[in-house]
Amino acid sequence: MAQGLDNREFSKAAFIGLGVMGYPMAGHLAKNGFAVTVYNRTDSKAQKWVEEYGGKSASTPALAAADAQIVFACVGNDDDVRAISTGSDGAFSTMAPGTIF
């Protein structure tokens, strides 16, 4: 669990993008007490991450972000950021007010 600058405590995170950098970054969050839900375009990669670190996988960025207090994204380019945030099934469609992206 981590504490933000505004003294909120964070324990639920979503991590979108499990590439070379995202996979271990999401793993560090899980190892440090976060309940992590991951999304990756390649579902088998998300399932491998869940087997290694626990947590959950989601079939869309929106489902990954639905219960998160903080959402991390580690994707390849601007088009990918737009797709996972504001696209159909994007994270912004389910993020609660006050969720950090």
PARO-477287 format. One record per residue (C-alpha): residue number from 1; residue in three letters; y, x, z. Coordinates in steps of 0.5 Angstrom, whole numbers, plus 500, padded with zeros to 3 digits. Layout:
BEGIN
[NUM, 'Ala', [Y, X, Z]]
...
END
This chain:
BEGIN
[1, 'Met', [500, 500, 500]]
[2, 'Ala', [507, 503, 498]]
[3, 'Gln', [514, 501, 501]]
[4, 'Gly', [520, 500, 496]]
[5, 'Leu', [527, 501, 497]]
[6, 'Asp', [528, 494, 499]]
[7, 'Asn', [523, 495, 505]]
[8, 'Arg', [518, 490, 501]]
[9, 'Glu', [511, 492, 501]]
[10, 'Phe', [507, 493, 495]]
[11, 'Ser', [499, 492, 495]]
[12, 'Lys', [498, 488, 488]]
[13, 'Ala', [499, 492, 482]]
[14, 'Ala', [497, 491, 475]]
[15, 'Phe', [496, 497, 470]]
[16, 'Ile', [497, 495, 462]]
[17, 'Gly', [494, 501, 458]]
[18, 'Leu', [488, 506, 460]]
[19, 'Gly', [489, 511, 455]]
[20, 'Val', [489, 519, 457]]
[21, 'Met', [495, 518, 462]]
[22, 'Gly', [494, 511, 464]]
[23, 'Tyr', [487, 511, 466]]
[24, 'Pro', [488, 516, 471]]
[25, 'Met', [495, 513, 474]]
[26, 'Ala', [491, 507, 475]]
[27, 'Gly', [486, 510, 478]]
[28, 'His', [491, 514, 483]]
[29, 'Leu', [494, 507, 485]]
[30, 'Ala', [487, 504, 487]]
[31, 'Lys', [485, 510, 491]]
[32, 'Asn', [491, 509, 495]]
[33, 'Gly', [490, 502, 497]]
[34, 'Phe', [493, 498, 491]]
[35, 'Ala', [489, 492, 489]]
[36, 'Val', [489, 494, 481]]
[37, 'Thr', [488, 489, 476]]
[38, 'Val', [488, 493, 469]]
[39, 'Tyr', [488, 491, 462]]
[40, 'Asn', [487, 495, 456]]
[41, 'Arg', [486, 493, 448]]
[42, 'Thr', [479, 496, 448]]
[43, 'Asp', [475, 492, 454]]
[44, 'Ser', [470, 497, 454]]
[45, 'Lys', [475, 502, 457]]
[46, 'Ala', [477, 497, 462]]
[47, 'Gln', [470, 495, 464]]
[48, 'Lys', [469, 503, 465]]
[49, 'Trp', [475, 503, 469]]
[50, 'Val', [473, 498, 474]]
[51, 'Glu', [466, 501, 475]]
[52, 'Glu', [469, 507, 477]]
[53, 'Tyr', [475, 505, 481]]
[54, 'Gly', [474, 498, 483]]
[55, 'Gly', [479, 493, 482]]
[56, 'Lys', [479, 487, 476]]
[57, 'Ser', [480, 487, 469]]
[58, 'Ala', [484, 482, 465]]
[59, 'Ser', [483, 479, 458]]
[60, 'Thr', [491, 479, 457]]
[61, 'Pro', [497, 483, 460]]
[62, 'Ala', [499, 476, 462]]
[63, 'Leu', [493, 475, 466]]
[64, 'Ala', [493, 482, 469]]
[65, 'Ala', [500, 481, 471]]
[66, 'Ala', [500, 474, 474]]
[67, 'Asp', [499, 476, 481]]
[68, 'Ala', [502, 483, 481]]
[69, 'Gln', [508, 485, 485]]
[70, 'Ile', [509, 491, 481]]
[71, 'Val', [507, 492, 474]]
[72, 'Phe', [506, 499, 470]]
[73, 'Ala', [505, 500, 463]]
[74, 'Cys', [503, 506, 459]]
[75, 'Val', [502, 504, 452]]
[76, 'Gly', [504, 508, 446]]
[77, 'Asn', [510, 506, 443]]
[78, 'Asp', [516, 501, 442]]
[79, 'Asp', [512, 495, 439]]
[80, 'Asp', [506, 496, 444]]
[81, 'Val', [511, 495, 450]]
[82, 'Arg', [514, 489, 446]]
[83, 'Ala', [507, 486, 445]]
[84, 'Ile', [505, 487, 452]]
[85, 'Ser', [511, 484, 455]]
[86, 'Thr', [514, 479, 451]]
[87, 'Gly', [509, 477, 446]]
[88, 'Ser', [504, 471, 446]]
[89, 'Asp', [500, 473, 452]]
[90, 'Gly', [505, 478, 455]]
[91, 'Ala', [506, 480, 462]]
[92, 'Phe', [513, 477, 462]]
[93, 'Ser', [510, 470, 461]]
[94, 'Thr', [506, 470, 468]]
[95, 'Met', [510, 475, 472]]
[96, 'Ala', [513, 471, 479]]
[97, 'Pro', [521, 472, 480]]
[98, 'Gly', [522, 479, 484]]
[99, 'Thr', [516, 482, 480]]
[100, 'Ile', [518, 489, 478]]
[101, 'Phe', [516, 492, 471]]
END
